[in-house]
């Protein structure tokens, strides 16, 4: 009987302790990426490494810290890395391009590329504009696709998550992949 009480007490303490460390995030809207949902496709074979860049502006009124950048709703794709680059007008690193990490031989990098920082742990102040740059690779022989979710917390410790309004495809046949995706109601 004594062991049963200890076991029950241990379970209660564990459950309560776990509750303190679990974070609950709600849908956020502080990071503005685009007014429209876009589907971006690269016609490539499996195994290719790609650079994906998207410009965003922090339109909230509190400093935030990015806690996670992850793929969501994905099939056949892996995230290699995620970094933030300070935005310099006219030097955008956006869209999808061959290679990871990106280099000058593939396309012109922005002047601030060398001062990039890991996305996870990055602090973004209200009004700042940054490029979120991801390294992705596909491991599917057919169509690989994904969306990207960012989780961040504000200065008050509240957690939020946002899915970028973009879906990325790496496939040998973009026309077919986009048509299939549209017909499936996605």
N, C-alpha and C positions, 0 to 999 in steps of 0.2 A: 504494500500500500504506500509505503514511504517513497519507493522508487517511482510509482505512478504519479504521485504529487510532484516530485522533482521533474519528471518528464513533462508533465502538463505545464508546470511553471517555466521550464526551458523553452517549450514551444511558444508560449505566450510572449516571453521576453524576445525570442527570435523574431516572431511576427511583428511585434511592436518596433523592434530595432530596424527591421527591414523597411518598415513604413517610413521611418525618418530619412532613409537614404534613397528611397524611390523618388524620382522626379516625375511630375505630371506636367506635360506641356500642352498648351492650347494653340489653336491656329493663330499664327502671327501674320502681320501685314506691314511690319516696319521696313522690310527690305523690298524696294521696288525694282523689279527686273523688266517688266514689259506689260503693256495693256492687253496684249494678245497672246494666246496659247500658240506656240510654234512647234512644228515637227522638223527636225534638222537631221538630214541623212548624209552619210558618207558611203559612197559605193566602193567598198573595199572587201578584201578577203579576210577570213578569220585570222586572228593572231596579230593584226596590225595594232600598233599603239597610236592613239590619237590625242590631240590637245583640243580641249573644249574651253572656250572663254566666254563669259557673260558679264556684262557691266551691270552693276546695281547701285542704287542710291539708298542710304539709310534715311528714310523719311519720318522716323519716329522722333520722340523728344527725350529719350534716355540713351545713354551709352549702352552698348550691348557687347557681349562676349560670345563668339561662336563656340559651341561645345561639341558639335558633330556635323559632319558632312557625309551623307551616305546615299547610296543608290537605293531607289525604291521602285517597285513595280517592274523590276528588271528581269531580263532573260538573256543569258549568255554574255554578260558583260561584267567587268571588274574595274573598280576604281584603283588606280595606281597611286595617286596623290591628289591633294587639293591645296592650293595656295591663293593668297590675295595679293594683288598688285595695285599700287596706287594709280588712280586714273589721271592720265595727262591727255587733255583734249587733242584729238588728231592722232593719237598713238594707241588706239584701242586694240586690245587683244581679245577679239570676240569671234564667235562662230566655231567651226570645227575644222581642224587642220591635221595633216599627217605628222606623226612623230611625237614621242614623249621621252625625255623632256624636250620642249621646243628649243630650236637653235636657229641661229642666223642663216644657216644654209637652206633651211626650209622656208622661212619667212622672216620678215623684219620684226624684231622684238622691240617692245617699248623701252625707252630709256630707263624706266624704273624697274625693269625685270630683275636686275641684280639685287634690288632691295625688297624682293618679294618675301612674304612671311607665310608660315603655315596657316592655313585657314582655321584649323581647330586651335583655339586659344587666342585668336586675334580679337582685339578690341576695336570696335567701330563706333565712332562718335556720330551724333546726329548731323545730317547734312553731308557726310562724307560719301564720295563715290569711289568704288573699287571695282576691279575685275576679279571675279571668282574664276580661277583657271584650274581645270581638272585634267588629269591624265587618265584616259580610259583605254581598255583593250577588250576586244571581243574574243570569246572562245567557242562561239557557235559557228558551225559550218553553214548555217542558214542565216536568218535575221537575228541580230542581237539588238536589244533596245533597253532603254532605261529612262527614268526621270531622276532628278536629284532633290534630296531633302536636306535643308539646313535646320539645325536646332540651335537656338541661342537663348541666352538669359540676359535680362536687363539688370540694372544696378540694384534693383529691389529683390533679386533672386528669383524672379518669375521666369519660367521657361516657356518658349514659344517654338513652333516649327512651321516651316514654309516649304512647300514643294515649288520649285522653279516652274514657271509656265512654259516649259520646253520639254520635248521628248526627243532623245537622241537615238539614232539608228546607225548601225554599222552592218552593211549587208552587200552581197554581190549584185542585188537588184533593187534599187531604191523605189522605182515606180511600183513594182509588185508589193514591196513591204509597206509602203504608205497606203496603197489601195486596200490591202488586207487589214491594216490597222484601222482605217476609216470605216470599213464595212463591219468591223467587229464592235463598233460603237464607242471606241476609245477616244 
